[in-house]
Amino acid sequence: AGLPRFQAVLTGVAAGGPWVVFLLRLSPLVPFNLLNYGLGLTPVGLLPYVAASWAGMLPGTFAYVYLGGAGRAAVDAATGGGSELQMSQLVLYGVGAVATVLATRAISSAASKVLEQKDGS
């Protein structure tokens, strides 16, 4: 309580509540275990915390699952194992993977900007 920087964080999270939790979960800059500990010290309630965390982690989860599926399809195609994939399917997987990475990066960047603006306020 005696640290002014920590007080500023508590005030910001208390003012934004679940919205700040959601934005922090979108941003990959802070490790989740550190974020869990820090957010556990804030006045955000359990249900809003869980809902905001779930919603904020969902896009990253979809990205990881999609990239894993695309990687497996590429490995199967390269080794000749599994079902035969058409070149058009591999191109679609590649385009989808690039789009997923770009969308995740754009969302993370937007979340970081909002959090920086909140920190400056």
C-alpha positions in Angstrom: 0.0 0.0 0.0 2.9 2.3 0.5 4.2 2.0 -3.0 2.8 4.8 -5.3 3.3 2.8 -8.5 1.4 -0.2 -7.1 -1.3 2.2 -5.9 -1.6 3.6 -9.4 -2.0 0.1 -10.8 -4.7 -0.8 -8.2 -6.6 2.4 -8.9 -6.4 1.8 -12.7 -7.6 -1.8 -12.4 -10.3 -0.8 -9.9 -11.6 1.9 -12.3 -11.6 -0.4 -15.3 -12.3 -3.7 -13.6 -13.0 -6.6 -15.9 -12.2 -4.5 -19.0 -8.6 -4.1 -17.8 -8.3 -7.8 -17.0 -9.6 -8.6 -20.5 -7.1 -6.2 -22.2 -4.2 -7.6 -20.1 -5.2 -11.1 -21.1 -5.0 -10.1 -24.8 -1.5 -8.7 -24.4 1.3 -11.3 -24.5 3.7 -8.9 -22.9 3.1 -10.0 -19.3 3.4 -13.7 -18.3 0.2 -15.2 -17.1 1.6 -16.5 -13.8 2.8 -13.0 -12.9 -0.5 -11.5 -14.1 -2.5 -14.0 -12.1 -0.7 -13.1 -8.9 -0.9 -9.3 -9.6 -4.6 -9.4 -10.5 -5.3 -11.5 -7.4 -4.3 -8.5 -5.3 -6.8 -6.2 -7.1 -10.4 -5.6 -6.1 -11.9 -7.3 -9.2 -14.4 -10.0 -8.1 -14.0 -13.7 -8.9 -16.8 -14.0 -11.5 -15.9 -10.9 -13.5 -12.2 -11.9 -13.3 -12.9 -15.4 -14.6 -15.2 -14.2 -17.4 -12.8 -11.5 -18.5 -9.8 -13.9 -18.4 -11.7 -16.5 -20.4 -12.7 -14.0 -23.1 -9.3 -12.4 -23.2 -7.4 -15.8 -23.5 -9.8 -17.2 -26.2 -8.2 -15.5 -29.3 -4.7 -16.6 -28.3 -6.0 -20.2 -27.7 -7.7 -20.2 -31.2 -4.4 -18.9 -32.7 -2.3 -21.6 -31.1 -4.7 -24.4 -32.0 -5.0 -23.2 -35.6 -1.2 -22.8 -36.0 -0.7 -26.3 -34.5 -3.2 -27.8 -37.0 -1.6 -26.0 -39.9 1.9 -27.1 -38.8 0.7 -30.7 -38.6 -0.8 -30.5 -42.0 2.4 -29.1 -43.4 4.5 -31.9 -41.8 2.1 -34.6 -43.0 2.3 -33.2 -46.5 6.1 -32.9 -46.4 6.6 -36.5 -45.1 3.9 -38.0 -47.3 2.1 -39.4 -44.3 -1.6 -39.2 -43.6 -4.1 -38.1 -46.2 -3.0 -36.5 -49.3 -3.4 -32.7 -49.2 -3.9 -30.6 -52.2 -1.6 -27.6 -52.8 -4.6 -25.4 -52.5 -5.3 -26.7 -49.0 -1.7 -26.0 -48.0 -1.9 -22.5 -49.4 -5.2 -21.9 -47.4 -3.5 -23.2 -44.2 -0.6 -20.9 -44.9 -2.8 -17.8 -45.5 -4.9 -18.7 -42.5 -1.8 -19.0 -40.3 -0.4 -15.6 -41.5 -3.8 -14.0 -41.0 -4.1 -15.5 -37.5 -0.6 -14.2 -36.5 -1.4 -10.7 -37.9 -4.8 -10.6 -36.2 -3.3 -11.7 -32.9 -0.5 -9.1 -33.2 -3.0 -6.3 -34.1 -5.2 -7.2 -31.1 -2.2 -7.3 -28.8 -1.0 -4.0 -30.1 -4.4 -2.3 -29.6 -4.7 -3.7 -26.1 -1.2 -2.5 -25.2 -2.0 1.0 -26.5 -5.2 1.2 -24.4 -3.3 0.0 -21.3 -0.6 2.6 -21.9 -3.2 5.3 -22.2 -4.9 4.2 -19.0 -1.5 4.2 -17.3 -0.8 7.7 -18.5 -4.2 9.0 -17.3 
